[in-house]
Amino acid sequence: MQNGHWNQSSPARPGGWITRRSFLRSSASVLACVAVGPLATRGAESAPPLERYPIDPEVRTTLDRMISFPRALSPGLAKDQLDQIQRYAELGYGEWTFGAGLPLIRRTDLLPDDSVDPAGRISRLARFFSISDIHTTDKEAPNQLLDFQRREPAALDNTSVYSGVMLYSTQVLDAAIQTVNALHRTDPFDFGISLGDTCNSTSYNELRWYIDVLDGGPINPSSGAHAGADTVDYQKPFLAAGLDRDIPWYQVLGNHDHFLIGSFPVDADPTLGFRESYTADSVWAIGNPLVPQPARFPALFDVERFRQGPLRYPGVIDGASPFGAIVGAGDVADPAFAAGPPRVVPDPDRRSLTRSEWVAEFFATTSSPIGHGFHLVDRSDPARDSDGFACYSFLPDPKIPLKIIVLDITQSEHDGSKDIHGHGYLDRRRWAWLRSELAKGQAENQLMIVAAHIPIGVSAIGSETEWWQGDDNTKPGYENAVDLAGLVQALQDTPNLILWIAGHRHLNTIKAFKSPDPARPELGFWQVETSSLRDFPQQFRTFEIVLNDDDTVSIVTLNVDPAVAEASPAANSRRYAIAAQQIIGNDLRINNPNYRTAEGSGRLPVPPVDPTRPQSDDPSAVDPTIRFVDLSEADPPVPYHASCNAELLKPLSPAMSAVLRKLFPR
């Protein structure tokens, strides 16, 4: 049973839950998508062919089986020992088996009567997949925060600062794409969508690796001196399989795609030298930017602290080390650095991309559509190009009234804020554009899905992922154009909106936004988050939009684990992701109370977490629409998981029902 080889038939699911048919095991047709043909070379006739990394031929969803592992180990590693990867095997970290499958929960929260009988299916309107938060990482870049994870209490739980999974970001993406291809051959997808944070820190090489993996090109996943490229698995060049050419894919902008480490505008303060740090020949020396809460509400980071001592070198990953050792880290005043800062081989491909440069790179692709959605951006306003406007909409099938609204909800580089730039935000132009798209979709009788990087109404007050309130440094004209209550109201005023999908939090949370008017249940909508391919549980999602015979739509969404092959680089990524979860123990099923009051600076009003549900000062008053199934007593058990499979029912308005009845007669 070790390392994913659970060879018995699918375990019985706990009673009382609605189930769906599982996907068939991959067969010869699946193997064809990873079959080894003539291997690409790197251009030189004498160069050896690039290696490919086929996935496990047994491809299943979490309906059939869940990854299972002990939550904690004893003896074990402390949080500040997360980087001691060489000890993982000795202590048993990252070992896993397959446990019970995760049932499909039928959710009727939006319906006026929760006891409604199951609906009959009329027609599938769309089938698609979502991936999110790949965080393709240049682990040898000289401007990271690696050492802060083990040295600073405020960063001990922050696996975005450092985790062993950053070694294998391209390889696990390749495995996920091959898994998508296998599922596509069993039940075709209409399209795929990536929900942002393709990069870890805005670098050109990070974005290029990401696009090239989806295109199926050669990947050289190292930089600078390319240490270990001939000997270390995570450094070796390989040939990506690429997404099946039958599947068009679309892109959403995330905060890590245009902010340094997802947090800081690169050019907001030129005296800090952020842009120069990307292509420097030495590790940067910085003060600790991490500010423990609630020292400065709502900030989690403070860019000014980069200047303040004591200065440290946060280090880089040694690509020649099989376990990705952190080197070149320590206090600037340490005698070991008397001769100067730790040196690196500079690399021009590490350069930071502006928002508009990041968007433009999606036109350099061999998969479809060229531009991956950004070709659909309205360019009638010249300012849209110069500012990297990244909002667009599309119909996956012109014959079916279903519109996808791709919304850039990340902060502006020019807002003046000095905190982490991971909040939800809409400037005036994007807010006006969203309202226009919602109004047009409603007038044209289209069902609508909003695809954004950041979810709404689920993050704790004062967290780095909540709806942005501004701060003391906000520049005039860059205030958030709408508060969370106003945004939710606009969404609930759009009866044809069925779904908001997002990434960002690395979670798989599903939430119901119920109608404010019991007489009009069609004003409610669902929100579904897709977890990260970086951190555990390293999953993507599938979605089916199905028309039912009772004037409802079903949104069937499943989590899928990449089908990693034993001993592959992607399998190492899974082990390291599980190990990080065992060591750090982050709550991946968090449900935030909707506090009436919250401790703050007094500068700004403190809104509730979710304006659509009652406010309370009771920390146990959590959102009843956020639920997870307990599999700890299943057979075989899953002691802890962070996944959520569901069939989500959405009632339709009479007008939309009439349109769909004509298109799809009962």
KOLZA-962950 format. One line per 4 residues: their letters; for each residue z, x, y of C-alpha. Coordinates in Angstrom, 3 decimals, decimal comma. Example, Ala and Ser with C-alpha at 12.3 -4.5 7.8 and 13.67 -1.06 7.14 Angstrom:
2
as> 7,800 12,300 -4,500  7,140 13,670 -1,060
//
This chain:
666
mqng> 0,000 0,000 0,000  0,149 2,979 2,337  -2,199 3,331 5,298  -3,840 -0,039 5,114
hwnq> -4,873 -0,265 1,485  -3,424 -3,605 0,506  -5,814 -4,523 -2,283  -4,451 -7,862 -3,369
sspa> -6,055 -11,109 -2,300  -5,067 -12,618 1,024  -1,418 -13,670 1,020  -0,538 -17,308 1,368
rpgg> 0,185 -18,341 4,903  3,431 -20,085 5,824  3,187 -23,841 5,548  2,935 -26,160 8,530
witr> 0,235 -24,241 10,396  -3,418 -25,119 10,694  -5,619 -22,481 9,072  -9,292 -21,642 9,289
rsfl> -11,605 -19,994 6,828  -11,271 -16,253 6,825  -14,211 -13,993 7,368  -15,888 -12,694 4,235
rssa> -15,337 -9,146 3,198  -17,989 -6,861 4,486  -20,813 -6,319 2,037  -24,032 -4,378 1,937
svla> -25,123 -5,968 5,219  -22,025 -4,591 6,922  -22,498 -1,162 5,437  -25,994 -1,174 6,865
cvav> -24,591 -1,119 10,387  -22,924 2,223 9,710  -25,322 3,608 7,165  -26,127 7,258 7,651
gpla> -29,752 7,769 8,580  -31,244 10,788 10,334  -28,366 12,124 12,389  -28,793 12,962 16,032
trga> -28,465 16,495 17,210  -27,358 17,830 20,548  -30,838 18,941 21,525  -31,041 22,312 19,815
esap> -33,013 22,420 16,573  -30,481 24,779 15,036  -27,471 22,629 15,964  -25,790 20,819 13,069
pler> -26,112 17,026 13,021  -23,367 15,141 14,781  -20,766 13,514 12,592  -20,448 9,752 12,373
ypid> -17,233 7,898 11,637  -17,981 4,823 9,493  -15,237 2,213 9,391  -13,493 0,766 6,361
pevr> -16,040 -1,574 4,712  -13,338 -4,231 4,290  -13,400 -6,061 7,617  -10,992 -8,938 8,162
ttld> -9,252 -10,679 11,029  -5,530 -11,182 11,504  -5,901 -14,602 9,877  -5,933 -12,691 6,581
rmis> -3,542 -9,814 7,178  -1,354 -8,196 9,792  -0,380 -4,567 10,225  3,235 -4,141 9,146
fpra> 5,648 -1,282 9,829  9,392 -0,758 10,372  10,427 -1,318 13,987  12,682 1,742 14,154
lspg> 13,387 4,824 12,036  16,546 6,825 11,419  16,682 9,706 11,894  14,158 9,332 14,650
lakd> 12,859 10,641 17,935  14,225 9,830 21,371  11,934 8,437 24,045  11,673 11,831 25,720
qldq> 10,395 13,248 22,415  7,311 11,021 22,284  5,074 14,089 22,579  6,448 15,693 19,384
iqry> 3,527 14,416 17,341  3,842 17,278 14,866  7,083 15,642 13,610  5,685 12,131 13,133
aelg> 4,673 12,574 9,481  7,933 14,316 8,583  9,999 11,421 9,966  7,711 8,646 8,737
ygew> 6,354 7,534 12,094  3,098 5,627 12,099  3,127 4,668 8,412  1,950 1,118 7,883
tfga> 0,805 -1,438 5,347  -0,834 -4,846 5,548  1,503 -7,828 5,563  0,985 -11,586 5,727
glpl> -1,831 -13,099 7,738  -1,152 -14,708 11,099  -1,797 -18,461 11,028  -3,828 -20,316 13,587
irrt> -1,554 -22,407 15,805  -3,056 -25,654 17,060  -1,955 -26,026 20,692  -2,078 -29,451 22,357
dllp> 0,006 -28,615 25,459  -2,695 -29,896 27,830  -3,173 -33,226 26,078  -1,276 -36,340 27,192
ddsv> -0,090 -36,906 23,626  1,024 -33,881 21,589  0,832 -35,912 18,384  -2,928 -36,439 18,657
dpag> -4,824 -36,351 15,379  -7,093 -33,372 14,668  -10,483 -33,738 16,299  -13,787 -33,577 14,483
risr> -16,208 -30,842 15,475  -19,518 -31,752 17,107  -21,098 -28,457 18,139  -20,238 -24,850 18,884
larf> -20,975 -24,082 22,535  -20,407 -20,313 22,449  -18,971 -17,486 20,394  -18,020 -14,197 22,043
fsis> -15,626 -11,272 21,822  -13,456 -9,544 24,407  -12,198 -5,975 24,550  -9,902 -4,632 27,227
diht> -7,984 -1,632 28,522  -9,731 1,075 26,535  -8,433 3,700 28,980  -11,045 6,263 28,000
tdke> -9,169 9,436 28,876  -10,070 12,938 29,973  -6,903 14,384 28,463  -7,672 17,870 29,826
apnq> -7,947 16,751 33,461  -5,707 18,768 35,809  -4,320 15,738 37,722  -2,305 13,720 35,214
lldf> 1,390 12,750 34,988  2,014 13,763 31,359  5,293 15,633 31,768  6,891 12,845 33,799
qrre> 7,076 10,634 30,688  9,576 13,000 29,067  11,348 14,255 32,219  11,882 11,230 34,450
paal> 14,056 8,246 33,407  11,797 5,831 35,311  8,851 6,878 33,123  10,418 7,038 29,655
dnts> 8,977 3,643 28,651  5,619 4,240 30,316  3,093 5,001 27,594  0,369 4,774 30,232
vysg> 1,701 8,047 31,640  1,606 9,706 28,221  1,066 8,709 24,605  -0,592 10,410 21,644
vmly> -3,238 7,676 21,556  -4,932 9,254 24,576  -6,303 11,897 22,201  -8,566 9,384 20,433
stqv> -9,718 6,889 23,078  -13,439 7,256 22,306  -13,052 7,230 18,524  -10,972 4,048 18,383
ldaa> -13,479 2,325 20,688  -16,259 3,365 18,307  -14,317 1,852 15,386  -13,738 -1,378 17,317
iqtv> -17,437 -1,694 18,153  -18,385 -1,166 14,511  -15,892 -3,881 13,568  -17,538 -6,217 16,097
nalh> -20,913 -5,446 14,516  -19,571 -6,287 11,047  -18,235 -9,644 12,226  -21,512 -10,316 14,060
rtdp> -23,444 -10,002 10,810  -21,201 -12,597 9,222  -21,070 -14,995 12,175  -23,139 -13,960 15,228
fdfg> -21,683 -13,459 18,694  -23,542 -14,767 21,728  -22,152 -12,013 23,974  -19,253 -9,659 24,515
islg> -17,150 -9,017 27,593  -14,984 -6,042 28,502  -12,057 -7,022 30,714  -11,555 -3,798 32,662
dtcn> -9,763 -0,454 32,591  -12,640 1,214 30,811  -11,438 4,488 32,366  -7,960 5,908 32,627
stsy> -8,396 7,538 36,027  -11,803 6,721 37,595  -13,529 9,868 36,288  -17,284 10,038 35,788
nelr> -16,934 11,584 32,328  -14,474 8,883 31,227  -16,887 6,116 32,249  -19,850 7,921 30,729
wyid> -18,081 8,290 27,368  -17,254 4,582 27,435  -20,811 3,422 28,154  -22,291 5,920 25,702
vldg> -20,030 4,647 22,895  -21,309 1,102 23,434  -24,870 2,416 23,749  -24,547 4,374 20,490
gpin> -25,095 7,839 21,937  -23,721 11,313 21,275  -20,139 11,724 22,481  -18,603 15,053 23,470
pssg> -14,997 13,886 24,004  -13,681 17,031 25,683  -14,005 18,658 29,088  -13,627 21,956 30,874
ahag> -13,529 24,739 28,279  -14,100 22,208 25,447  -11,313 23,868 23,502  -11,119 22,827 19,857
adtv> -14,562 21,237 19,844  -15,380 22,970 16,553  -12,012 22,592 14,818  -9,877 19,715 16,165
dyqk> -10,790 16,172 15,106  -10,197 14,470 18,450  -12,282 17,125 20,237  -15,280 17,222 17,912
pfla> -18,571 15,756 19,165  -19,725 12,713 17,218  -22,454 10,097 17,214  -21,240 6,625 18,153
agld> -22,590 3,657 16,214  -23,240 1,530 19,309  -22,979 -2,207 19,767  -25,526 -4,245 17,831
rdip> -28,593 -4,623 20,039  -28,518 -8,397 19,504  -25,283 -8,668 21,486  -25,459 -8,518 25,299
wyqv> -22,238 -7,286 26,877  -20,756 -7,742 30,338  -18,192 -5,800 32,337  -15,150 -6,607 34,499
lgnh> -13,645 -4,154 36,986  -10,046 -2,991 36,355  -7,564 -1,119 38,522  -7,841 2,080 36,442
dhfl> -11,594 1,993 37,010  -11,263 2,796 40,714  -7,716 4,064 41,335  -6,214 7,432 40,400
igsf> -4,289 6,787 37,157  -4,800 3,110 37,959  -2,323 3,341 40,800  -3,387 5,229 43,922
pvda> -6,456 4,972 46,178  -8,180 8,337 45,861  -9,159 8,627 49,535  -6,391 6,652 51,270
dptl> -4,670 9,844 52,435  -7,029 12,862 52,405  -4,120 15,229 53,111  -2,864 14,616 49,567
gfre> -6,049 16,144 48,106  -6,448 13,544 45,383  -10,248 13,748 45,270  -10,220 17,551 45,113
syta> -7,633 17,501 42,313  -10,151 16,070 39,832  -12,442 19,098 39,828  -9,836 21,755 40,636
dsvw> -9,400 24,926 38,588  -5,610 24,539 38,315  -3,037 21,894 37,439  -1,844 20,047 40,523
aign> 1,729 20,437 41,780  3,357 17,162 42,796  6,681 15,556 43,477  7,893 12,649 41,378
plvp> 6,123 9,486 42,584  8,136 7,193 40,292  10,691 5,020 42,060  13,214 3,174 39,876
qpar> 13,422 -0,550 40,635  14,815 -2,169 42,741  15,076 0,835 45,059  11,943 -0,336 46,811
fpal> 10,823 -3,873 46,130  8,131 -4,641 45,115  6,885 -1,061 44,721  7,164 0,846 41,467
fdve> 5,456 3,976 42,763  5,527 5,572 46,204  2,613 7,792 47,094  4,639 9,626 49,751
rfrq> 6,812 11,105 47,060  3,871 13,196 45,859  4,637 15,503 48,770  8,374 15,749 48,229
gplr> 10,094 18,399 46,169  11,033 19,662 43,826  7,378 20,041 42,907  6,310 20,109 39,262
ypgv> 3,213 20,866 37,235  2,799 17,765 34,977  0,649 19,684 32,480  -2,515 19,050 30,491
idga> -3,362 18,505 26,823  -4,252 21,661 24,910  -7,463 20,662 23,176  -7,099 23,536 20,726
spfg> -3,842 22,032 19,426  -4,267 19,654 16,470  -1,406 17,511 17,824  -2,433 17,599 21,484
aivg> 0,412 19,722 22,804  1,249 19,401 26,512  0,853 22,806 28,173  1,111 24,070 31,735
agdv> 4,097 21,856 32,570  7,264 22,780 34,436  8,893 23,330 37,807  6,777 25,191 40,336
adpa> 9,803 27,401 41,035  10,068 28,450 37,385  9,528 32,236 36,993  6,915 31,458 34,348
faag> 4,616 30,365 37,192  5,310 33,313 39,476  1,680 34,376 39,156  0,421 30,970 40,258
pprv> -0,314 27,488 38,891  -1,564 26,900 35,336  -5,315 27,396 35,277  -7,972 25,135 33,775
vpdp> -11,718 25,454 33,488  -13,070 23,143 36,209  -15,604 20,516 35,255  -17,832 18,665 37,775
drrs> -18,068 15,719 35,363  -14,405 15,004 36,060  -15,251 13,826 39,574  -13,732 10,567 40,718
ltrs> -16,063 7,617 41,223  -15,918 5,237 44,140  -16,051 1,552 43,372  -19,768 1,342 44,177
ewva> -20,535 4,482 42,113  -18,641 3,007 39,169  -20,686 -0,209 39,365  -23,964 1,733 39,679
effa> -23,285 3,697 36,486  -23,714 0,542 34,383  -27,417 0,628 35,180  -27,689 3,929 33,246
ttss> -27,549 2,333 29,824  -29,673 1,662 26,753  -27,933 -1,564 25,713  -28,423 -4,952 27,315
pigh> -28,434 -6,294 29,873  -29,187 -3,360 32,155  -26,326 -3,433 34,647  -24,058 -5,346 32,225
gfhl> -23,568 -8,156 34,707  -23,605 -6,195 37,939  -27,346 -6,857 38,196  -26,312 -10,457 38,862
vdrs> -24,216 -9,627 41,928  -25,426 -11,421 45,047  -26,896 -8,611 47,164  -27,972 -10,756 50,108
dpar> -25,075 -9,254 52,062  -25,641 -5,461 52,460  -21,884 -4,922 52,672  -21,567 -5,994 49,062
dsdg> -23,346 -2,853 47,842  -21,491 -0,443 50,086  -18,101 -1,874 49,157  -18,795 -2,179 45,438
facy> -18,643 -5,967 45,243  -18,063 -6,674 41,542  -18,091 -10,477 41,168  -20,879 -12,390 39,441
sflp> -21,438 -15,333 37,115  -23,773 -16,051 34,224  -24,685 -18,690 31,659  -24,680 -17,217 28,127
dpki> -27,194 -19,895 27,084  -29,185 -21,754 29,786  -29,358 -24,789 27,494  -25,563 -25,121 27,307
plki> -23,501 -25,990 30,412  -20,980 -23,163 30,103  -20,593 -20,641 32,933  -18,672 -17,366 32,871
ivld> -17,230 -16,393 36,282  -16,537 -12,651 36,358  -13,933 -12,072 39,063  -12,804 -8,774 40,563
itqs> -9,107 -9,389 41,146  -8,027 -5,799 41,795  -6,559 -4,505 45,057  -8,549 -2,897 47,838
ehdg> -8,689 0,857 48,397  -8,266 0,158 52,110  -5,248 -2,154 52,154  -2,821 0,539 53,317
skdi> -0,301 -0,243 50,595  1,563 2,757 49,199  2,796 1,175 46,004  1,053 1,064 42,634
hghg> -2,289 -0,729 42,965  -1,995 -2,824 39,819  -1,295 -6,201 41,387  -3,445 -9,324 41,436
yldr> -5,333 -9,684 44,718  -8,271 -11,469 46,329  -9,670 -10,499 49,703  -11,286 -13,150 51,869
rrwa> -14,794 -12,552 50,582  -13,836 -12,726 46,904  -11,612 -15,765 47,482  -14,457 -17,587 49,242
wlrs> -16,857 -16,540 46,469  -14,532 -17,857 43,746  -14,087 -21,208 45,461  -17,851 -21,469 45,852
elak> -18,470 -20,692 42,173  -15,864 -23,221 41,054  -17,354 -25,886 43,344  -20,911 -25,190 42,158
gqae> -19,877 -25,278 38,518  -18,129 -28,576 39,057  -21,078 -30,083 40,943  -23,520 -28,917 38,263
nqlm> -21,386 -30,272 35,404  -20,676 -26,901 33,826  -17,656 -25,921 31,818  -16,214 -22,696 33,244
ivaa> -14,367 -19,594 32,078  -12,932 -17,097 34,569  -12,964 -13,512 33,271  -10,680 -11,228 35,308
hipi> -8,744 -8,064 34,622  -5,333 -9,336 35,750  -3,600 -12,442 34,348  -1,728 -14,879 36,578
gvsa> 1,650 -16,559 36,426  3,131 -14,389 33,656  4,381 -11,166 35,275  7,968 -10,660 36,394
igse> 8,797 -10,820 40,084  8,687 -7,329 41,508  6,670 -5,871 38,648  3,576 -3,782 39,159
teww> 1,397 -6,520 37,613  2,527 -9,536 39,640  0,476 -11,299 42,329  0,468 -8,989 45,356
qgdd> 2,612 -9,991 48,319  1,742 -7,065 50,567  4,242 -4,557 51,918  5,260 -2,821 55,146
ntkp> 2,053 -0,792 55,174  -0,489 -3,573 54,646  -3,316 -3,253 57,142  -4,331 -6,327 59,153
gyen> -7,216 -8,078 57,453  -6,256 -6,840 53,996  -3,510 -9,331 53,250  -3,922 -11,290 50,041
avdl> -6,223 -14,150 51,012  -4,328 -16,645 48,869  -0,880 -16,845 47,337  -0,419 -17,558 43,660
aglv> 0,404 -21,212 44,241  -2,814 -21,661 46,235  -4,903 -19,935 43,579  -3,466 -22,043 40,772
qalq> -3,994 -25,201 42,810  -7,667 -24,333 43,333  -8,054 -23,732 39,609  -6,317 -27,005 38,733
dtpn> -8,504 -28,827 41,249  -11,465 -27,801 39,065  -11,370 -30,092 36,001  -14,229 -28,254 34,273
lilw> -12,305 -24,974 34,190  -11,203 -24,501 30,599  -10,005 -20,901 30,422  -8,877 -17,787 32,303
iagh> -9,187 -14,595 30,211  -7,648 -11,265 31,196  -6,362 -7,895 30,029  -4,232 -5,485 32,114
rhln> -0,785 -6,040 30,578  -1,809 -4,773 27,097  -0,452 -8,023 25,630  -1,824 -10,953 23,606
tika> -0,016 -13,724 25,465  -1,420 -17,266 25,572  -0,204 -19,615 28,311  -0,905 -23,238 29,235
fksp> -1,292 -24,249 32,885  -0,610 -27,962 32,578  -2,071 -30,562 34,893  0,105 -31,433 37,918
dpar> -0,999 -35,070 37,478  -0,099 -36,699 34,122  -2,834 -39,270 34,713  -5,457 -36,504 34,862
pelg> -4,790 -34,108 31,953  -8,221 -32,526 32,456  -6,781 -30,581 35,426  -4,959 -28,242 33,050
fwqv> -6,425 -24,980 31,752  -5,532 -22,144 29,364  -4,973 -18,437 29,917  -5,562 -15,947 27,082
etss> -4,765 -12,239 27,375  -6,441 -9,541 25,286  -4,346 -6,527 24,363  -5,363 -2,921 24,856
lrdf> -7,411 -0,747 22,507  -5,130 2,076 23,654  -1,587 0,881 22,865  -0,306 -1,040 19,865
pqqf> -1,488 -3,486 18,634  -4,911 -1,979 19,530  -6,782 -5,241 19,038  -9,715 -7,127 20,451
rtfe> -10,294 -10,895 20,445  -12,893 -13,349 19,288  -13,463 -16,717 20,972  -15,274 -19,856 19,838
ivln> -15,802 -22,717 22,280  -16,287 -25,914 20,277  -17,049 -29,457 21,414  -15,001 -32,113 19,609
dddt> -15,709 -35,788 19,019  -12,649 -36,979 20,971  -13,781 -35,684 24,390  -11,914 -32,406 24,049
vsiv> -12,977 -28,806 23,717  -11,370 -26,400 21,263  -10,957 -22,749 22,200  -10,427 -20,902 18,925
tlnv> -9,248 -17,353 19,550  -8,337 -14,682 16,996  -6,978 -11,136 17,197  -8,852 -8,467 15,256
dpav> -7,717 -4,983 14,252  -10,437 -2,306 14,234  -11,265 -1,625 10,570  -10,355 2,054 10,679
aeas> -11,242 4,189 7,669  -8,499 6,228 6,072  -8,188 9,804 7,419  -10,586 9,096 10,297
paan> -9,770 9,941 13,932  -9,425 6,212 14,631  -6,842 5,978 11,828  -4,874 8,744 13,532
srry> -5,036 6,717 16,738  -3,526 3,732 14,928  -0,717 5,872 13,510  0,058 7,287 16,942
aiaa> 0,000 3,848 18,551  2,436 2,521 15,950  4,620 5,612 16,357  4,738 5,127 20,128
qqii> 5,828 1,516 19,621  8,510 2,616 17,140  9,849 5,269 19,526  9,587 3,422 22,840
gndl> 10,153 -0,115 21,564  8,460 -1,972 24,408  8,692 -5,765 24,288  5,137 -6,898 23,602
rinn> 6,066 -10,591 23,420  7,826 -10,798 26,766  8,395 -14,202 28,363  9,606 -13,928 31,948
pnyr> 12,051 -16,447 33,452  10,794 -18,352 36,495  13,582 -17,308 38,856  14,367 -19,399 41,916
taeg> 15,710 -16,313 43,654  15,175 -12,593 43,133  16,578 -9,440 44,620  14,191 -8,038 47,195
sgrl> 13,872 -6,056 50,348  14,139 -9,083 52,599  10,772 -8,264 54,157  8,787 -10,774 52,168
pvpp> 9,346 -14,202 50,646  9,872 -14,004 46,904  7,759 -16,567 45,025  8,487 -17,856 41,532
vdpt> 6,781 -16,139 38,625  4,750 -19,278 37,988  4,568 -21,987 40,668  3,407 -24,545 38,117
rpqs> 6,743 -24,725 36,284  10,326 -25,412 37,436  12,261 -22,640 39,113  15,627 -21,608 37,741
ddps> 18,160 -18,827 38,013  18,816 -19,094 34,272  17,386 -15,989 32,519  16,974 -18,045 29,347
avdp> 14,682 -20,550 31,095  11,464 -19,059 29,783  7,983 -20,546 29,643  7,802 -22,998 26,707
tirf> 4,016 -22,648 26,495  4,262 -18,960 25,516  4,914 -18,819 21,758  4,656 -16,316 18,931
vdls> 4,901 -16,910 15,188  7,715 -15,117 13,344  6,381 -13,416 10,204  9,525 -11,459 9,356
eadp> 10,210 -13,692 6,348  6,606 -14,068 5,251  5,376 -12,665 1,942  4,522 -9,863 2,404
pvpy> 6,552 -9,729 5,629  5,535 -8,452 9,068  8,750 -7,289 10,759  7,157 -7,159 14,195
hasc> 3,780 -8,032 15,617  2,298 -8,726 19,015  -0,627 -10,966 18,146  -1,451 -14,618 18,703
nael> -4,121 -16,722 16,983  -4,633 -20,232 18,293  -6,837 -23,289 18,606  -6,373 -24,438 22,202
lkpl> -7,370 -27,996 23,039  -8,632 -28,841 26,520  -9,273 -32,475 27,550  -12,511 -33,142 29,411
spam> -13,050 -35,288 32,475  -14,975 -38,552 31,999  -17,931 -37,108 33,936  -18,103 -33,936 31,829
savl> -17,691 -35,928 28,632  -20,650 -38,123 29,597  -22,841 -35,066 30,203  -21,928 -33,496 26,873
rklf> -22,401 -36,760 24,982  -26,022 -36,834 26,142  -26,591 -33,204 25,202  -24,791 -33,440 21,856
pr> -24,968 -37,012 20,494  -22,114 -37,989 18,213
//
